[in-house]
């Protein structure tokens, strides 16, 4: 059996009989053994009965040390409850609240793995709700508890929106569509920038650039939870761009091309989140929101059939642009490449090497006070 001393995660291992080993387990449902010689279960703490009652509780007599021995058991409790449909006993709830700060003792890799396991299961929103209520979630995701306030729209005391309730609803909708844990976590965090940007102007509220502020915040906390660079980049990009599908619903084709180019491999994530991110409780309006996203998806498909902007690349290399401009890699070169991309995406010119070279040459001639080359060809 294993024992721990305070924050030291290196266990003291001692030989023990089966009864002592079971006594050191976390929950009664995990303290059940089977004696093959006698053909019967060994259940000293009533774990089978607790399972019959859908009850999750700590080993009697070990409640004070269970989470101090290994605080990861706090997250495991939520995973077991979510996976097997168990409810917390009152004593377990009390101990989780008391020991939640001990999650800081754990290595970030262990926290990451357990959190992803929870998010991979159906019913993630239930665990999020309970973790928030018991003081666990804001330890993992600082400032997320600030979503727990209500703002009234248009000065009305009737039309209101609770940000945390909205967030849980979005997570629930995402959960119904996919088991992708990273997309669920992105949904959990998508509006985390709102409390940091909330401003009241008379009877209205604004959350200017909340997606950018939220993305920056998420980019700082995810690595501390053991999320890798790719995982972090995906979630950060979803949070940063989650408003774009709404803004694109009435956009022209060139706007859609810009959106597709910017969203890149995250486009499907953004569309999925957008189809779940609405506040109205009116069924007709809900369907209208969903239809807008589906219409956008169809328009994007049509634009993609007309041209190839999914993996858009200029038909001219950066070093060639630098050569024509007579500059070294730096801000001036970057601005020129961005300018060329904008011209192509807006349909002003063709993505053709010769045309692009003409534009660069003309630009150089202009800034040198010369007449420059022939004007670039317009897209047909």
C-alpha positions in Angstrom: 0.0 0.0 0.0 1.1 3.6 -0.6 1.2 6.6 1.8 2.1 10.2 1.2 3.6 13.0 3.4 2.1 16.4 2.7 2.9 17.8 -0.7 5.6 15.2 -1.3 4.3 13.1 -4.3 6.8 10.3 -3.7 4.8 7.6 -1.8 6.0 5.5 1.0 5.4 1.9 0.0 4.7 -0.7 2.6 3.6 -4.3 2.5 0.0 -4.7 3.5 -2.8 -7.3 3.5 -5.8 -7.0 1.3 -7.9 -5.3 4.0 -5.3 -2.6 4.7 -4.8 -2.1 1.0 -8.6 -1.6 0.4 -8.7 0.8 3.4 -6.2 3.1 1.6 -8.3 3.4 -1.5 -10.3 6.6 -2.4 -13.9 5.6 -2.8 -16.0 2.7 -1.5 -16.8 1.6 -5.0 -13.0 1.2 -5.6 -12.5 -0.8 -2.4 -14.1 -4.0 -3.7 -12.1 -7.2 -4.2 -13.0 -10.7 -5.3 -11.7 -13.8 -3.6 -11.3 -16.4 -6.4 -10.6 -19.2 -3.9 -13.7 -18.7 -1.9 -15.7 -17.3 -4.8 -17.0 -14.2 -3.1 -16.6 -10.5 -3.0 -14.6 -8.7 -0.3 -16.5 -5.5 0.3 -15.6 -4.2 3.8 -16.9 -0.6 3.2 -20.2 -1.3 1.5 -19.1 -0.3 -2.0 -21.6 -2.6 -3.7 -24.5 -1.1 -1.8 -23.3 2.4 -2.6 -23.2 1.5 -6.3 -26.8 0.2 -6.0 -27.7 3.6 -4.6 -25.7 5.5 -7.2 -23.7 7.0 -4.4 -20.1 8.1 -4.5 -18.4 8.4 -1.1 -15.0 8.2 0.6 -13.8 5.3 2.6 -15.1 5.6 6.1 -12.4 6.6 8.5 -10.1 7.8 5.7 -12.0 10.9 4.8 -9.5 13.3 6.3 -6.5 11.9 4.5 -8.0 10.8 1.1 -7.4 14.0 -0.8 -4.3 14.9 1.1 -2.7 11.6 0.1 -3.5 12.4 -3.5 -5.5 15.6 -4.5 -6.1 14.2 -8.0 -8.8 12.1 -6.4 -10.8 15.3 -6.4 -11.0 15.3 -10.2 -11.4 11.6 -10.3 -14.5 12.0 -8.1 -16.1 14.2 -10.8 -15.0 11.7 -13.5 -16.5 8.7 -11.7 -19.7 10.6 -11.0 -20.0 11.7 -14.6 -19.2 8.4 -16.1 -21.3 6.1 -13.9 -24.1 8.5 -13.0 -23.2 8.7 -9.3 -24.1 11.5 -6.9 -21.7 12.9 -4.2 -22.4 12.0 -0.6 -22.6 15.1 1.7 -19.3 14.2 3.3 -17.6 13.9 -0.1 -19.0 17.3 -1.1 -17.7 18.8 2.1 -14.2 17.3 1.7 -13.9 18.4 -1.9 -14.7 22.0 -0.9 -12.1 21.9 1.9 -9.3 20.3 -0.2 -9.8 22.0 -3.6 -6.8 24.3 -3.0 -4.6 21.2 -2.8 -4.9 20.7 -6.5 -2.0 23.1 -6.7 0.2 20.3 -5.3 -0.2 18.2 -8.4 2.0 18.1 -11.5 0.4 19.8 -14.5 0.6 16.6 -16.6 -1.6 14.7 -14.1 -4.2 17.5 -14.0 -4.2 17.7 -17.8 -4.8 14.0 -18.3 -7.6 13.8 -15.8 -9.3 17.0 -17.1 -9.2 15.7 -20.7 -10.7 12.4 -19.5 -13.6 14.3 -17.9 -14.2 16.4 -21.0 -14.2 13.3 -23.2 -17.3 11.9 -21.4 -20.9 12.8 -22.0 -22.3 15.2 -19.5 -19.2 17.5 -19.2 -21.5 20.4 -18.4 -22.7 18.7 -15.3 -19.2 18.2 -14.0 -18.4 21.9 -14.8 -21.4 23.0 -12.9 -20.5 20.9 -9.8 -16.8 21.9 -10.0 -17.8 25.6 -10.1 -20.2 25.1 -7.2 -17.5 23.3 -5.1 -14.7 25.8 -5.7 -12.7 23.5 -8.0 -13.1 25.1 -11.4 -11.7 28.5 -10.7 -8.6 26.9 -9.3 -8.0 25.2 -12.6 -9.2 28.1 -14.7 -8.6 31.4 -12.9 -11.3 34.1 -13.4 -13.8 31.7 -14.8 -15.9 32.2 -11.7 -16.3 35.8 -12.7 -18.8 34.6 -15.3 -21.3 34.0 -12.5 -23.0 37.4 -12.8 -26.1 38.5 -14.6 -26.3 41.6 -16.8 -29.6 43.1 -17.9 -30.0 43.9 -21.5 -31.5 47.2 -22.7 -32.1 48.2 -19.1 -34.8 45.6 -18.7 -35.1 43.6 -15.5 -36.8 40.9 -17.5 -34.5 40.4 -20.4 -31.3 39.2 -18.8 -28.3 36.9 -19.4 -26.3 35.0 -16.9 -22.9 34.4 -18.5 -22.2 31.2 -16.6 -25.6 29.7 -17.3 -25.1 30.6 -21.0 -21.6 29.0 -21.0 -22.9 25.7 -19.5 -25.7 25.7 -22.1 -23.2 26.1 -24.9 -21.0 23.3 -23.5 -24.1 21.1 -23.2 -25.0 21.7 -26.9 -21.4 21.0 -28.0 -21.5 17.8 -25.8 -24.5 16.6 -27.7 -22.7 17.0 -31.0 -19.2 15.6 -30.3 -16.9 13.9 -27.8 -14.0 16.1 -28.7 -12.6 17.2 -25.3 -10.6 20.1 -26.7 -13.7 21.6 -28.4 -15.7 21.2 -25.2 -13.0 22.9 -23.2 -12.9 25.7 -25.8 -16.7 26.1 -25.4 -16.2 26.3 -21.6 -13.7 29.1 -22.1 -15.1 30.9 -25.1 -16.5 33.9 -23.2 -14.0 34.0 -20.4 -12.9 37.4 -21.6 -16.3 39.0 -21.1 -16.0 39.8 -17.4 -12.6 41.4 -18.0 -14.0 43.7 -20.7 -17.5 44.3 -19.4 -18.5 48.0 -19.4 -21.9 49.5 -18.7 -23.0 52.5 -20.9 -26.3 53.7 -19.4 -28.7 50.9 -19.8 -26.5 48.7 -22.1 -23.4 46.5 -21.7 -20.5 46.1 -24.0 -17.7 43.5 -24.1 -15.3 45.1 -26.6 -12.6 42.7 -27.9 -13.6 40.1 -25.3 -12.6 37.3 -27.6 -9.0 38.7 -28.0 -8.7 39.3 -24.2 -10.1 35.8 -23.5 -7.7 34.2 -26.0 -4.7 35.9 -24.4 -5.8 34.7 -20.9 -6.4 31.2 -22.1 -3.0 31.1 -23.8 -1.4 31.8 -20.4 -3.3 29.3 -18.2 -3.5 26.2 -20.5 0.3 25.5 -20.5 0.1 25.7 -16.7 -2.4 22.8 -16.8 -0.1 20.7 -18.9 -1.7 21.4 -22.3 0.8 21.0 -25.2 1.5 23.7 -27.8 -0.8 22.2 -30.4 -3.7 21.7 -27.9 -3.2 25.3 -26.6 -3.0 26.8 -30.1 -6.2 25.1 -31.1 -8.2 26.2 -28.1 -6.8 29.7 -28.2 -7.6 30.1 -31.9 -11.2 28.9 -31.3 -11.6 31.5 -28.5 -10.0 34.3 -30.5 -12.1 33.7 -33.6 -15.4 32.5 -32.2 -17.2 35.7 -33.1 -16.2 35.5 -36.8 -19.0 33.2 -38.0 -21.6 35.6 -36.7 -19.9 38.5 -38.4 -19.7 36.6 -41.7 -23.4 35.7 -42.0 -24.0 38.7 -44.2 -20.5 39.0 -45.7 -19.8 39.1 -49.4 -17.7 36.4 -51.1 -14.4 38.2 -50.6 -15.2 38.5 -46.9 -15.8 34.7 -46.8 -12.5 34.1 -48.5 -10.8 36.1 -45.8 -12.6 34.2 -43.1 -11.7 30.8 -44.6 -8.1 31.9 -45.0 -7.9 33.2 -41.5 -9.8 30.3 -39.9 -7.7 27.7 -41.7 -7.9 24.2 -40.1 -10.1 25.7 -37.2 -13.0 26.6 -39.5 -15.1 23.5 -38.7 -14.5 24.0 -34.9 -15.7 27.6 -35.3 -18.8 26.7 -37.2 -19.7 24.0 -34.7 -19.3 26.4 -31.8 -21.3 29.1 -33.6 -24.2 26.7 -34.1 -24.3 26.2 -30.3 -23.5 29.8 -29.2 -26.9 31.6 -28.9 -28.7 33.0 -25.9 -32.4 33.1 -27.0 -34.8 30.7 -25.4 -37.3 31.2 -28.2 -37.5 27.9 -30.2 -38.1 29.8 -33.5 -35.2 32.1 -33.0 -33.0 29.2 -31.9 -33.7 27.5 -35.2 -33.0 30.7 -37.0 -29.5 31.0 -35.4 -28.7 27.4 -36.3 -29.9 28.0 -39.9 -27.7 31.0 -40.3 -24.7 28.9 -39.5 -25.8 26.2 -41.9 -26.4 28.8 -44.6 -22.9 30.1 -43.9 -21.4 26.7 -44.2 -23.1 26.2 -47.5 -21.9 29.6 -48.9 -18.4 28.7 -47.8 -18.6 25.4 -49.7 -19.8 27.2 -52.8 -17.0 29.7 -52.6 -14.5 26.9 -52.2 -15.8 25.2 -55.2 -15.2 28.3 -57.2 -11.6 28.8 -56.0 -9.0 27.3 -53.7 -8.7 29.5 -50.7 -8.6 26.8 -48.0 -4.8 26.4 -48.2 -4.2 29.8 -49.8 -0.7 30.6 -50.7 0.6 33.4 -52.8 2.2 32.3 -56.1 5.3 34.2 -55.2 7.8 33.5 -52.5 8.9 35.9 -49.8 12.5 36.0 -50.9 11.4 36.9 -54.4 9.3 39.8 -53.1 12.3 40.9 -51.0 14.6 40.7 -54.1 12.2 42.9 -56.2 11.8 45.4 -53.4 15.5 45.4 -52.6 14.8 44.9 -48.9 15.7 42.4 -46.2 13.2 40.3 -44.2 11.4 42.7 -41.8 8.3 44.8 -41.3 8.3 46.3 -44.8 8.5 42.9 -46.5 5.7 41.7 -44.2 3.4 44.6 -45.1 4.0 44.0 -48.8 3.1 40.3 -48.5 -0.1 41.2 -46.5 -1.0 43.8 -49.2 -0.6 41.2 -52.0 -2.7 38.7 -50.0 -5.5 41.3 -49.6 -5.5 42.1 -53.3 -5.8 38.4 -54.2 -8.4 37.6 -51.5 -10.5 40.6 -52.5 -10.4 39.5 -56.2 -8.6 42.6 -57.3 -5.8 40.6 -59.0 -5.2 37.0 -60.0 -3.0 34.8 -57.8 -0.5 34.7 -60.7 3.3 34.9 -60.3 3.8 37.4 -63.2 0.9 39.6 -62.0 2.2 39.6 -58.4 5.7 40.6 -59.6 4.2 43.4 -61.6 2.5 44.8 -58.4 5.7 44.6 -56.4 7.7 46.3 -59.2 5.1 49.0 -59.6 5.0 49.6 -55.9 8.8 50.0 -55.8 8.7 52.4 -58.7 6.0 54.4 -57.0 7.9 54.8 -53.7 11.1 55.7 -55.7 9.2 58.4 -57.5 9.2 56.5 -60.8 6.3 55.7 -63.1 6.8 52.0 -62.4 5.7 49.0 -64.6 2.5 48.1 -66.3 -0.5 48.2 -64.0 -1.4 44.7 -62.7 -4.2 42.8 -64.4 -7.6 42.7 -62.8 -9.2 39.4 -61.9 -11.7 38.3 -64.5 
